[in-house]
Amino acid sequence: MKGNGSISGKDMIFRADQIDLKSLDMQLEKHLSRVWSRNIEKQRPAEEWEIDLAKLDLRNVIAHGTYGTVYRATYDNQDVAGKFLDSI
């Protein structure tokens, strides 16, 4: 049934090779870090070097290195670069 101008969720078809899984993964990690950071903050005081992940907004990859990836990001409305270490 075409031409009615509305698309329901069950009518949408996506090609797997066109889904940006990296972006979806980053959005999920950001959401989970917000939820987890709320629980952790109540359990122990933050270390001096720790940041509030809810204020971090990752933008795009700047570079990949031997031990991690550097992202362009904003933290508390300031432009920053964030390096995320690869898991071992």
PDB file with one MODEL, atoms N, CA, C and O in Angstrom:
MODEL        1
ATOM      1  N   MET A   1       0.849  -1.178   0.000  1.00  0.00           N
ATOM      2  CA  MET A   1       0.000   0.000   0.000  1.00  0.00           C
ATOM      3  C   MET A   1       0.887   1.232   0.000  1.00  0.00           C
ATOM      4  O   MET A   1       1.325   1.681   1.059  1.00  0.00           O
ATOM      5  N   LYS A   2       1.155   1.778  -1.171  1.00  0.00           N
ATOM      6  CA  LYS A   2       2.051   2.920  -1.304  1.00  0.00           C
ATOM      7  C   LYS A   2       1.255   4.198  -1.501  1.00  0.00           C
ATOM      8  O   LYS A   2       0.088   4.180  -1.890  1.00  0.00           O
ATOM      9  N   GLY A   3       1.936   5.328  -1.215  1.00  0.00           N
ATOM     10  CA  GLY A   3       1.360   6.615  -1.525  1.00  0.00           C
ATOM     11  C   GLY A   3       0.510   7.237  -0.437  1.00  0.00           C
ATOM     12  O   GLY A   3      -0.067   8.302  -0.657  1.00  0.00           O
ATOM     13  N   ASN A   4       0.406   6.610   0.736  1.00  0.00           N
ATOM     14  CA  ASN A   4      -0.415   7.236   1.775  1.00  0.00           C
ATOM     15  C   ASN A   4       0.360   8.253   2.610  1.00  0.00           C
ATOM     16  O   ASN A   4      -0.241   8.973   3.408  1.00  0.00           O
ATOM     17  N   GLY A   5       1.693   8.326   2.441  1.00  0.00           N
ATOM     18  CA  GLY A   5       2.475   9.366   3.090  1.00  0.00           C
ATOM     19  C   GLY A   5       2.931   9.055   4.498  1.00  0.00           C
ATOM     20  O   GLY A   5       3.667   9.856   5.074  1.00  0.00           O
ATOM     21  N   SER A   6       2.539   7.946   5.080  1.00  0.00           N
ATOM     22  CA  SER A   6       3.008   7.602   6.417  1.00  0.00           C
ATOM     23  C   SER A   6       3.657   6.227   6.388  1.00  0.00           C
ATOM     24  O   SER A   6       3.270   5.344   5.623  1.00  0.00           O
ATOM     25  N   ILE A   7       4.651   6.079   7.241  1.00  0.00           N
ATOM     26  CA  ILE A   7       5.362   4.811   7.313  1.00  0.00           C
ATOM     27  C   ILE A   7       5.310   4.334   8.753  1.00  0.00           C
ATOM     28  O   ILE A   7       5.689   5.067   9.666  1.00  0.00           O
ATOM     29  N   SER A   8       4.857   3.147   8.957  1.00  0.00           N
ATOM     30  CA  SER A   8       4.858   2.595  10.309  1.00  0.00           C
ATOM     31  C   SER A   8       6.147   1.825  10.524  1.00  0.00           C
ATOM     32  O   SER A   8       6.836   1.486   9.562  1.00  0.00           O
ATOM     33  N   GLY A   9       6.481   1.546  11.775  1.00  0.00           N
ATOM     34  CA  GLY A   9       7.696   0.829  12.115  1.00  0.00           C
ATOM     35  C   GLY A   9       7.783  -0.538  11.464  1.00  0.00           C
ATOM     36  O   GLY A   9       8.873  -0.979  11.099  1.00  0.00           O
ATOM     37  N   LYS A  10       6.662  -1.209  11.312  1.00  0.00           N
ATOM     38  CA  LYS A  10       6.700  -2.550  10.732  1.00  0.00           C
ATOM     39  C   LYS A  10       6.900  -2.527   9.223  1.00  0.00           C
ATOM     40  O   LYS A  10       7.244  -3.551   8.634  1.00  0.00           O
ATOM     41  N   ASP A  11       6.690  -1.363   8.580  1.00  0.00           N
ATOM     42  CA  ASP A  11       6.855  -1.253   7.138  1.00  0.00           C
ATOM     43  C   ASP A  11       8.268  -0.850   6.735  1.00  0.00           C
ATOM     44  O   ASP A  11       8.613  -0.910   5.554  1.00  0.00           O
ATOM     45  N   MET A  12       9.083  -0.445   7.691  1.00  0.00           N
ATOM     46  CA  MET A  12      10.421   0.045   7.359  1.00  0.00           C
ATOM     47  C   MET A  12      11.382  -1.130   7.226  1.00  0.00           C
ATOM     48  O   MET A  12      11.425  -2.013   8.082  1.00  0.00           O
ATOM     49  N   ILE A  13      12.146  -1.126   6.150  1.00  0.00           N
ATOM     50  CA  ILE A  13      13.133  -2.169   5.885  1.00  0.00           C
ATOM     51  C   ILE A  13      14.487  -1.483   5.761  1.00  0.00           C
ATOM     52  O   ILE A  13      14.620  -0.467   5.078  1.00  0.00           O
ATOM     53  N   PHE A  14      15.490  -2.049   6.430  1.00  0.00           N
ATOM     54  CA  PHE A  14      16.830  -1.478   6.391  1.00  0.00           C
ATOM     55  C   PHE A  14      17.808  -2.507   5.850  1.00  0.00           C
ATOM     56  O   PHE A  14      17.704  -3.696   6.154  1.00  0.00           O
ATOM     57  N   ARG A  15      18.751  -2.047   5.053  1.00  0.00           N
ATOM     58  CA  ARG A  15      19.832  -2.908   4.597  1.00  0.00           C
ATOM     59  C   ARG A  15      20.886  -2.955   5.686  1.00  0.00           C
ATOM     60  O   ARG A  15      21.297  -1.910   6.190  1.00  0.00           O
ATOM     61  N   ALA A  16      21.324  -4.127   6.054  1.00  0.00           N
ATOM     62  CA  ALA A  16      22.288  -4.298   7.145  1.00  0.00           C
ATOM     63  C   ALA A  16      23.601  -3.580   6.857  1.00  0.00           C
ATOM     64  O   ALA A  16      24.238  -3.086   7.788  1.00  0.00           O
ATOM     65  N   ASP A  17      24.025  -3.508   5.596  1.00  0.00           N
ATOM     66  CA  ASP A  17      25.294  -2.867   5.272  1.00  0.00           C
ATOM     67  C   ASP A  17      25.205  -1.338   5.311  1.00  0.00           C
ATOM     68  O   ASP A  17      26.221  -0.659   5.157  1.00  0.00           O
ATOM     69  N   GLN A  18      24.009  -0.793   5.514  1.00  0.00           N
ATOM     70  CA  GLN A  18      23.861   0.661   5.574  1.00  0.00           C
ATOM     71  C   GLN A  18      23.545   1.170   6.976  1.00  0.00           C
ATOM     72  O   GLN A  18      23.309   2.365   7.158  1.00  0.00           O
ATOM     73  N   ILE A  19      23.536   0.289   7.960  1.00  0.00           N
ATOM     74  CA  ILE A  19      23.284   0.703   9.340  1.00  0.00           C
ATOM     75  C   ILE A  19      24.603   1.080   9.975  1.00  0.00           C
ATOM     76  O   ILE A  19      25.563   0.313   9.915  1.00  0.00           O
ATOM     77  N   ASP A  20      24.662   2.258  10.586  1.00  0.00           N
ATOM     78  CA  ASP A  20      25.875   2.750  11.239  1.00  0.00           C
ATOM     79  C   ASP A  20      25.937   2.176  12.655  1.00  0.00           C
ATOM     80  O   ASP A  20      25.491   2.810  13.611  1.00  0.00           O
ATOM     81  N   LEU A  21      26.491   0.976  12.777  1.00  0.00           N
ATOM     82  CA  LEU A  21      26.553   0.296  14.067  1.00  0.00           C
ATOM     83  C   LEU A  21      27.470   1.021  15.044  1.00  0.00           C
ATOM     84  O   LEU A  21      27.219   1.000  16.249  1.00  0.00           O
ATOM     85  N   LYS A  22      28.520   1.657  14.553  1.00  0.00           N
ATOM     86  CA  LYS A  22      29.447   2.390  15.427  1.00  0.00           C
ATOM     87  C   LYS A  22      28.699   3.521  16.136  1.00  0.00           C
ATOM     88  O   LYS A  22      28.867   3.719  17.339  1.00  0.00           O
ATOM     89  N   SER A  23      27.889   4.249  15.404  1.00  0.00           N
ATOM     90  CA  SER A  23      27.115   5.342  15.988  1.00  0.00           C
ATOM     91  C   SER A  23      26.102   4.822  16.997  1.00  0.00           C
ATOM     92  O   SER A  23      25.945   5.393  18.076  1.00  0.00           O
ATOM     93  N   LEU A  24      25.412   3.737  16.645  1.00  0.00           N
ATOM     94  CA  LEU A  24      24.444   3.149  17.574  1.00  0.00           C
ATOM     95  C   LEU A  24      25.138   2.656  18.839  1.00  0.00           C
ATOM     96  O   LEU A  24      24.606   2.807  19.938  1.00  0.00           O
ATOM     97  N   ASP A  25      26.316   2.071  18.689  1.00  0.00           N
ATOM     98  CA  ASP A  25      27.071   1.580  19.835  1.00  0.00           C
ATOM     99  C   ASP A  25      27.483   2.741  20.742  1.00  0.00           C
ATOM    100  O   ASP A  25      27.402   2.633  21.966  1.00  0.00           O
ATOM    101  N   MET A  26      27.923   3.848  20.144  1.00  0.00           N
ATOM    102  CA  MET A  26      28.321   5.014  20.934  1.00  0.00           C
ATOM    103  C   MET A  26      27.122   5.603  21.673  1.00  0.00           C
ATOM    104  O   MET A  26      27.253   6.012  22.827  1.00  0.00           O
ATOM    105  N   GLN A  27      25.960   5.652  21.028  1.00  0.00           N
ATOM    106  CA  GLN A  27      24.757   6.165  21.684  1.00  0.00           C
ATOM    107  C   GLN A  27      24.343   5.279  22.850  1.00  0.00           C
ATOM    108  O   GLN A  27      23.962   5.775  23.910  1.00  0.00           O
ATOM    109  N   LEU A  28      24.419   3.966  22.651  1.00  0.00           N
ATOM    110  CA  LEU A  28      24.073   3.039  23.720  1.00  0.00           C
ATOM    111  C   LEU A  28      25.052   3.164  24.879  1.00  0.00           C
ATOM    112  O   LEU A  28      24.640   3.180  26.039  1.00  0.00           O
ATOM    113  N   GLU A  29      26.340   3.254  24.576  1.00  0.00           N
ATOM    114  CA  GLU A  29      27.345   3.381  25.636  1.00  0.00           C
ATOM    115  C   GLU A  29      27.150   4.680  26.412  1.00  0.00           C
ATOM    116  O   GLU A  29      27.297   4.700  27.634  1.00  0.00           O
ATOM    117  N   LYS A  30      26.822   5.757  25.713  1.00  0.00           N
ATOM    118  CA  LYS A  30      26.576   7.032  26.384  1.00  0.00           C
ATOM    119  C   LYS A  30      25.367   6.916  27.320  1.00  0.00           C
ATOM    120  O   LYS A  30      25.408   7.388  28.456  1.00  0.00           O
ATOM    121  N   HIS A  31      24.310   6.295  26.842  1.00  0.00           N
ATOM    122  CA  HIS A  31      23.118   6.126  27.672  1.00  0.00           C
ATOM    123  C   HIS A  31      23.427   5.265  28.896  1.00  0.00           C
ATOM    124  O   HIS A  31      23.057   5.617  30.016  1.00  0.00           O
ATOM    125  N   LEU A  32      24.099   4.150  28.684  1.00  0.00           N
ATOM    126  CA  LEU A  32      24.421   3.264  29.798  1.00  0.00           C
ATOM    127  C   LEU A  32      25.356   3.925  30.796  1.00  0.00           C
ATOM    128  O   LEU A  32      25.226   3.721  32.003  1.00  0.00           O
ATOM    129  N   SER A  33      26.305   4.724  30.295  1.00  0.00           N
ATOM    130  CA  SER A  33      27.227   5.389  31.214  1.00  0.00           C
ATOM    131  C   SER A  33      26.489   6.396  32.088  1.00  0.00           C
ATOM    132  O   SER A  33      26.846   6.588  33.250  1.00  0.00           O
ATOM    133  N   ARG A  34      25.475   7.032  31.543  1.00  0.00           N
ATOM    134  CA  ARG A  34      24.664   7.948  32.355  1.00  0.00           C
ATOM    135  C   ARG A  34      23.946   7.189  33.467  1.00  0.00           C
ATOM    136  O   ARG A  34      23.930   7.623  34.619  1.00  0.00           O
ATOM    137  N   VAL A  35      23.357   6.058  33.112  1.00  0.00           N
ATOM    138  CA  VAL A  35      22.625   5.258  34.096  1.00  0.00           C
ATOM    139  C   VAL A  35      23.580   4.710  35.144  1.00  0.00           C
ATOM    140  O   VAL A  35      23.309   4.802  36.341  1.00  0.00           O
ATOM    141  N   TRP A  36      24.691   4.141  34.702  1.00  0.00           N
ATOM    142  CA  TRP A  36      25.654   3.550  35.628  1.00  0.00           C
ATOM    143  C   TRP A  36      26.312   4.610  36.494  1.00  0.00           C
ATOM    144  O   TRP A  36      26.552   4.373  37.678  1.00  0.00           O
ATOM    145  N   SER A  37      26.611   5.787  35.922  1.00  0.00           N
ATOM    146  CA  SER A  37      27.292   6.818  36.706  1.00  0.00           C
ATOM    147  C   SER A  37      26.397   7.324  37.835  1.00  0.00           C
ATOM    148  O   SER A  37      26.906   7.733  38.878  1.00  0.00           O
ATOM    149  N   ARG A  38      25.104   7.308  37.654  1.00  0.00           N
ATOM    150  CA  ARG A  38      24.196   7.702  38.738  1.00  0.00           C
ATOM    151  C   ARG A  38      24.321   6.749  39.918  1.00  0.00           C
ATOM    152  O   ARG A  38      24.341   7.179  41.071  1.00  0.00           O
ATOM    153  N   ASN A  39      24.407   5.451  39.628  1.00  0.00           N
ATOM    154  CA  ASN A  39      24.526   4.458  40.689  1.00  0.00           C
ATOM    155  C   ASN A  39      25.899   4.483  41.344  1.00  0.00           C
ATOM    156  O   ASN A  39      26.003   4.338  42.562  1.00  0.00           O
ATOM    157  N   ILE A  40      26.945   4.664  40.565  1.00  0.00           N
ATOM    158  CA  ILE A  40      28.307   4.667  41.089  1.00  0.00           C
ATOM    159  C   ILE A  40      28.542   5.889  41.969  1.00  0.00           C
ATOM    160  O   ILE A  40      29.181   5.786  43.016  1.00  0.00           O
ATOM    161  N   GLU A  41      28.025   7.053  41.549  1.00  0.00           N
ATOM    162  CA  GLU A  41      28.234   8.281  42.312  1.00  0.00           C
ATOM    163  C   GLU A  41      27.688   8.153  43.722  1.00  0.00           C
ATOM    164  O   GLU A  41      28.232   8.751  44.651  1.00  0.00           O
ATOM    165  N   LYS A  42      26.629   7.387  43.897  1.00  0.00           N
ATOM    166  CA  LYS A  42      26.036   7.215  45.210  1.00  0.00           C
ATOM    167  C   LYS A  42      26.880   6.282  46.074  1.00  0.00           C
ATOM    168  O   LYS A  42      26.822   6.361  47.301  1.00  0.00           O
ATOM    169  N   GLN A  43      27.663   5.401  45.451  1.00  0.00           N
ATOM    170  CA  GLN A  43      28.406   4.388  46.184  1.00  0.00           C
ATOM    171  C   GLN A  43      29.770   4.867  46.672  1.00  0.00           C
ATOM    172  O   GLN A  43      30.193   4.467  47.756  1.00  0.00           O
ATOM    173  N   ARG A  44      30.464   5.699  45.923  1.00  0.00           N
ATOM    174  CA  ARG A  44      31.809   6.125  46.307  1.00  0.00           C
ATOM    175  C   ARG A  44      32.090   7.530  45.769  1.00  0.00           C
ATOM    176  O   ARG A  44      31.469   7.959  44.797  1.00  0.00           O
ATOM    177  N   PRO A  45      33.014   8.238  46.391  1.00  0.00           N
ATOM    178  CA  PRO A  45      33.370   9.562  45.872  1.00  0.00           C
ATOM    179  C   PRO A  45      34.200   9.434  44.595  1.00  0.00           C
ATOM    180  O   PRO A  45      34.928   8.457  44.415  1.00  0.00           O
ATOM    181  N   ALA A  46      34.088  10.419  43.719  1.00  0.00           N
ATOM    182  CA  ALA A  46      34.819  10.400  42.450  1.00  0.00           C
ATOM    183  C   ALA A  46      36.292  10.716  42.688  1.00  0.00           C
ATOM    184  O   ALA A  46      36.649  11.486  43.579  1.00  0.00           O
ATOM    185  N   GLU A  47      37.130  10.097  41.866  1.00  0.00           N
ATOM    186  CA  GLU A  47      38.557  10.398  41.898  1.00  0.00           C
ATOM    187  C   GLU A  47      38.788  11.749  41.222  1.00  0.00           C
ATOM    188  O   GLU A  47      37.930  12.230  40.482  1.00  0.00           O
ATOM    189  N   GLU A  48      39.926  12.350  41.471  1.00  0.00           N
ATOM    190  CA  GLU A  48      40.247  13.662  40.916  1.00  0.00           C
ATOM    191  C   GLU A  48      40.267  13.655  39.390  1.00  0.00           C
ATOM    192  O   GLU A  48      39.890  14.644  38.761  1.00  0.00           O
ATOM    193  N   TRP A  49      40.701  12.556  38.797  1.00  0.00           N
ATOM    194  CA  TRP A  49      40.840  12.465  37.354  1.00  0.00           C
ATOM    195  C   TRP A  49      39.562  12.030  36.647  1.00  0.00           C
ATOM    196  O   TRP A  49      39.516  12.067  35.418  1.00  0.00           O
ATOM    197  N   GLU A  50      38.538  11.624  37.361  1.00  0.00           N
ATOM    198  CA  GLU A  50      37.307  11.140  36.752  1.00  0.00           C
ATOM    199  C   GLU A  50      36.436  12.299  36.273  1.00  0.00           C
ATOM    200  O   GLU A  50      36.441  13.384  36.854  1.00  0.00           O
ATOM    201  N   ILE A  51      35.688  12.042  35.196  1.00  0.00           N
ATOM    202  CA  ILE A  51      34.768  13.048  34.664  1.00  0.00           C
ATOM    203  C   ILE A  51      33.354  12.492  34.693  1.00  0.00           C
ATOM    204  O   ILE A  51      33.148  11.286  34.831  1.00  0.00           O
ATOM    205  N   ASP A  52      32.395  13.380  34.563  1.00  0.00           N
ATOM    206  CA  ASP A  52      30.988  12.982  34.484  1.00  0.00           C
ATOM    207  C   ASP A  52      30.691  12.620  33.030  1.00  0.00           C
ATOM    208  O   ASP A  52      30.590  13.499  32.173  1.00  0.00           O
ATOM    209  N   LEU A  53      30.551  11.324  32.758  1.00  0.00           N
ATOM    210  CA  LEU A  53      30.348  10.870  31.381  1.00  0.00           C
ATOM    211  C   LEU A  53      29.042  11.373  30.775  1.00  0.00           C
ATOM    212  O   LEU A  53      28.906  11.402  29.552  1.00  0.00           O
ATOM    213  N   ALA A  54      28.095  11.764  31.593  1.00  0.00           N
ATOM    214  CA  ALA A  54      26.840  12.299  31.073  1.00  0.00           C
ATOM    215  C   ALA A  54      27.058  13.645  30.370  1.00  0.00           C
ATOM    216  O   ALA A  54      26.244  14.054  29.542  1.00  0.00           O
ATOM    217  N   LYS A  55      28.160  14.333  30.703  1.00  0.00           N
ATOM    218  CA  LYS A  55      28.459  15.624  30.080  1.00  0.00           C
ATOM    219  C   LYS A  55      29.311  15.478  28.825  1.00  0.00           C
ATOM    220  O   LYS A  55      29.579  16.467  28.142  1.00  0.00           O
ATOM    221  N   LEU A  56      29.739  14.260  28.514  1.00  0.00           N
ATOM    222  CA  LEU A  56      30.599  14.004  27.365  1.00  0.00           C
ATOM    223  C   LEU A  56      29.761  13.618  26.163  1.00  0.00           C
ATOM    224  O   LEU A  56      28.928  12.714  26.237  1.00  0.00           O
ATOM    225  N   ASP A  57      29.989  14.314  25.044  1.00  0.00           N
ATOM    226  CA  ASP A  57      29.266  14.033  23.805  1.00  0.00           C
ATOM    227  C   ASP A  57      30.292  13.765  22.709  1.00  0.00           C
ATOM    228  O   ASP A  57      30.952  14.688  22.232  1.00  0.00           O
ATOM    229  N   LEU A  58      30.428  12.494  22.308  1.00  0.00           N
ATOM    230  CA  LEU A  58      31.390  12.122  21.275  1.00  0.00           C
ATOM    231  C   LEU A  58      30.874  12.557  19.913  1.00  0.00           C
ATOM    232  O   LEU A  58      29.689  12.421  19.608  1.00  0.00           O
ATOM    233  N   ARG A  59      31.788  13.087  19.096  1.00  0.00           N
ATOM    234  CA  ARG A  59      31.415  13.545  17.752  1.00  0.00           C
ATOM    235  C   ARG A  59      31.915  12.570  16.686  1.00  0.00           C
ATOM    236  O   ARG A  59      31.149  11.733  16.208  1.00  0.00           O
ATOM    237  N   ASN A  60      33.171  12.668  16.315  1.00  0.00           N
ATOM    238  CA  ASN A  60      33.688  11.815  15.259  1.00  0.00           C
ATOM    239  C   ASN A  60      35.118  11.394  15.594  1.00  0.00           C
ATOM    240  O   ASN A  60      35.774  11.978  16.457  1.00  0.00           O
ATOM    241  N   VAL A  61      35.575  10.375  14.894  1.00  0.00           N
ATOM    242  CA  VAL A  61      36.917   9.841  15.109  1.00  0.00           C
ATOM    243  C   VAL A  61      37.935  10.780  14.484  1.00  0.00           C
ATOM    244  O   VAL A  61      37.802  11.188  13.330  1.00  0.00           O
ATOM    245  N   ILE A  62      38.959  11.115  15.268  1.00  0.00           N
ATOM    246  CA  ILE A  62      40.073  11.911  14.746  1.00  0.00           C
ATOM    247  C   ILE A  62      41.172  10.977  14.256  1.00  0.00           C
ATOM    248  O   ILE A  62      41.701  11.153  13.159  1.00  0.00           O
ATOM    249  N   ALA A  63      41.518   9.971  15.083  1.00  0.00           N
ATOM    250  CA  ALA A  63      42.598   9.059  14.714  1.00  0.00           C
ATOM    251  C   ALA A  63      42.479   7.747  15.480  1.00  0.00           C
ATOM    252  O   ALA A  63      41.909   7.682  16.570  1.00  0.00           O
ATOM    253  N   HIS A  64      43.040   6.702  14.866  1.00  0.00           N
ATOM    254  CA  HIS A  64      43.165   5.397  15.519  1.00  0.00           C
ATOM    255  C   HIS A  64      44.641   5.192  15.801  1.00  0.00           C
ATOM    256  O   HIS A  64      45.481   5.477  14.948  1.00  0.00           O
ATOM    257  N   GLY A  65      44.966   4.703  16.980  1.00  0.00           N
ATOM    258  CA  GLY A  65      46.359   4.448  17.326  1.00  0.00           C
ATOM    259  C   GLY A  65      46.556   3.021  17.781  1.00  0.00           C
ATOM    260  O   GLY A  65      45.654   2.188  17.690  1.00  0.00           O
ATOM    261  N   THR A  66      47.749   2.755  18.272  1.00  0.00           N
ATOM    262  CA  THR A  66      48.107   1.418  18.726  1.00  0.00           C
ATOM    263  C   THR A  66      47.267   0.973  19.911  1.00  0.00           C
ATOM    264  O   THR A  66      46.871  -0.189  19.998  1.00  0.00           O
ATOM    265  N   TYR A  67      46.995   1.907  20.829  1.00  0.00           N
ATOM    266  CA  TYR A  67      46.319   1.544  22.071  1.00  0.00           C
ATOM    267  C   TYR A  67      44.888   2.058  22.192  1.00  0.00           C
ATOM    268  O   TYR A  67      44.199   1.729  23.158  1.00  0.00           O
ATOM    269  N   GLY A  68      44.433   2.852  21.236  1.00  0.00           N
ATOM    270  CA  GLY A  68      43.076   3.377  21.370  1.00  0.00           C
ATOM    271  C   GLY A  68      42.682   4.262  20.207  1.00  0.00           C
ATOM    272  O   GLY A  68      43.356   4.314  19.178  1.00  0.00           O
ATOM    273  N   THR A  69      41.570   4.956  20.399  1.00  0.00           N
ATOM    274  CA  THR A  69      40.997   5.840  19.380  1.00  0.00           C
ATOM    275  C   THR A  69      40.766   7.214  19.984  1.00  0.00           C
ATOM    276  O   THR A  69      40.295   7.333  21.115  1.00  0.00           O
ATOM    277  N   VAL A  70      41.101   8.254  19.221  1.00  0.00           N
ATOM    278  CA  VAL A  70      40.889   9.632  19.659  1.00  0.00           C
ATOM    279  C   VAL A  70      39.660  10.183  18.949  1.00  0.00           C
ATOM    280  O   VAL A  70      39.537  10.098  17.727  1.00  0.00           O
ATOM    281  N   TYR A  71      38.757  10.747  19.740  1.00  0.00           N
ATOM    282  CA  TYR A  71      37.511  11.303  19.215  1.00  0.00           C
ATOM    283  C   TYR A  71      37.480  12.810  19.426  1.00  0.00           C
ATOM    284  O   TYR A  71      38.016  13.319  20.411  1.00  0.00           O
ATOM    285  N   ARG A  72      36.858  13.511  18.509  1.00  0.00           N
ATOM    286  CA  ARG A  72      36.487  14.897  18.746  1.00  0.00           C
ATOM    287  C   ARG A  72      35.212  14.836  19.573  1.00  0.00           C
ATOM    288  O   ARG A  72      34.310  14.052  19.280  1.00  0.00           O
ATOM    289  N   ALA A  73      35.142  15.670  20.610  1.00  0.00           N
ATOM    290  CA  ALA A  73      34.006  15.598  21.521  1.00  0.00           C
ATOM    291  C   ALA A  73      33.758  16.960  22.144  1.00  0.00           C
ATOM    292  O   ALA A  73      34.536  17.895  21.957  1.00  0.00           O
ATOM    293  N   THR A  74      32.670  17.059  22.883  1.00  0.00           N
ATOM    294  CA  THR A  74      32.430  18.221  23.732  1.00  0.00           C
ATOM    295  C   THR A  74      32.199  17.710  25.143  1.00  0.00           C
ATOM    296  O   THR A  74      31.555  16.684  25.360  1.00  0.00           O
ATOM    297  N   TYR A  75      32.748  18.461  26.103  1.00  0.00           N
ATOM    298  CA  TYR A  75      32.542  18.141  27.508  1.00  0.00           C
ATOM    299  C   TYR A  75      32.137  19.420  28.210  1.00  0.00           C
ATOM    300  O   TYR A  75      32.885  20.397  28.236  1.00  0.00           O
ATOM    301  N   ASP A  76      30.949  19.402  28.775  1.00  0.00           N
ATOM    302  CA  ASP A  76      30.439  20.579  29.479  1.00  0.00           C
ATOM    303  C   ASP A  76      30.495  21.815  28.566  1.00  0.00           C
ATOM    304  O   ASP A  76      30.911  22.896  28.980  1.00  0.00           O
ATOM    305  N   ASN A  77      30.060  21.617  27.310  1.00  0.00           N
ATOM    306  CA  ASN A  77      29.994  22.662  26.269  1.00  0.00           C
ATOM    307  C   ASN A  77      31.351  23.205  25.849  1.00  0.00           C
ATOM    308  O   ASN A  77      31.427  24.321  25.333  1.00  0.00           O
ATOM    309  N   GLN A  78      32.421  22.450  26.054  1.00  0.00           N
ATOM    310  CA  GLN A  78      33.748  22.842  25.583  1.00  0.00           C
ATOM    311  C   GLN A  78      34.243  21.791  24.594  1.00  0.00           C
ATOM    312  O   GLN A  78      34.030  20.597  24.801  1.00  0.00           O
ATOM    313  N   ASP A  79      34.911  22.233  23.508  1.00  0.00           N
ATOM    314  CA  ASP A  79      35.493  21.291  22.559  1.00  0.00           C
ATOM    315  C   ASP A  79      36.678  20.593  23.208  1.00  0.00           C
ATOM    316  O   ASP A  79      37.553  21.237  23.787  1.00  0.00           O
ATOM    317  N   VAL A  80      36.695  19.285  23.106  1.00  0.00           N
ATOM    318  CA  VAL A  80      37.782  18.491  23.683  1.00  0.00           C
ATOM    319  C   VAL A  80      38.117  17.340  22.743  1.00  0.00           C
ATOM    320  O   VAL A  80      37.368  17.042  21.812  1.00  0.00           O
ATOM    321  N   ALA A  81      39.251  16.699  23.000  1.00  0.00           N
ATOM    322  CA  ALA A  81      39.606  15.457  22.338  1.00  0.00           C
ATOM    323  C   ALA A  81      39.631  14.395  23.430  1.00  0.00           C
ATOM    324  O   ALA A  81      40.201  14.603  24.501  1.00  0.00           O
ATOM    325  N   GLY A  82      39.016  13.272  23.150  1.00  0.00           N
ATOM    326  CA  GLY A  82      38.990  12.191  24.132  1.00  0.00           C
ATOM    327  C   GLY A  82      39.600  10.936  23.580  1.00  0.00           C
ATOM    328  O   GLY A  82      39.227  10.484  22.497  1.00  0.00           O
ATOM    329  N   LYS A  83      40.544  10.357  24.318  1.00  0.00           N
ATOM    330  CA  LYS A  83      41.155   9.106  23.897  1.00  0.00           C
ATOM    331  C   LYS A  83      40.542   7.957  24.676  1.00  0.00           C
ATOM    332  O   LYS A  83      40.495   7.981  25.906  1.00  0.00           O
ATOM    333  N   PHE A  84      40.080   6.965  23.961  1.00  0.00           N
ATOM    334  CA  PHE A  84      39.472   5.793  24.565  1.00  0.00           C
ATOM    335  C   PHE A  84      40.377   4.610  24.273  1.00  0.00           C
ATOM    336  O   PHE A  84      40.626   4.271  23.116  1.00  0.00           O
ATOM    337  N   LEU A  85      40.867   3.985  25.338  1.00  0.00           N
ATOM    338  CA  LEU A  85      41.793   2.887  25.199  1.00  0.00           C
ATOM    339  C   LEU A  85      41.077   1.617  24.766  1.00  0.00           C
ATOM    340  O   LEU A  85      39.958   1.341  25.198  1.00  0.00           O
ATOM    341  N   ASP A  86      41.734   0.852  23.912  1.00  0.00           N
ATOM    342  CA  ASP A  86      41.190  -0.433  23.479  1.00  0.00           C
ATOM    343  C   ASP A  86      41.276  -1.417  24.639  1.00  0.00           C
ATOM    344  O   ASP A  86      42.194  -1.352  25.456  1.00  0.00           O
ATOM    345  N   SER A  87      40.321  -2.318  24.702  1.00  0.00           N
ATOM    346  CA  SER A  87      40.396  -3.345  25.742  1.00  0.00           C
ATOM    347  C   SER A  87      41.475  -4.353  25.374  1.00  0.00           C
ATOM    348  O   SER A  87      41.790  -4.554  24.201  1.00  0.00           O
ATOM    349  N   ILE A  88      42.020  -4.965  26.376  1.00  0.00           N
ATOM    350  CA  ILE A  88      43.133  -5.904  26.153  1.00  0.00           C
ATOM    351  C   ILE A  88      42.589  -7.268  25.840  1.00  0.00           C
ATOM    352  O   ILE A  88      43.358  -8.203  25.620  1.00  0.00           O
TER     353      ILE A  88
ENDMDL
END
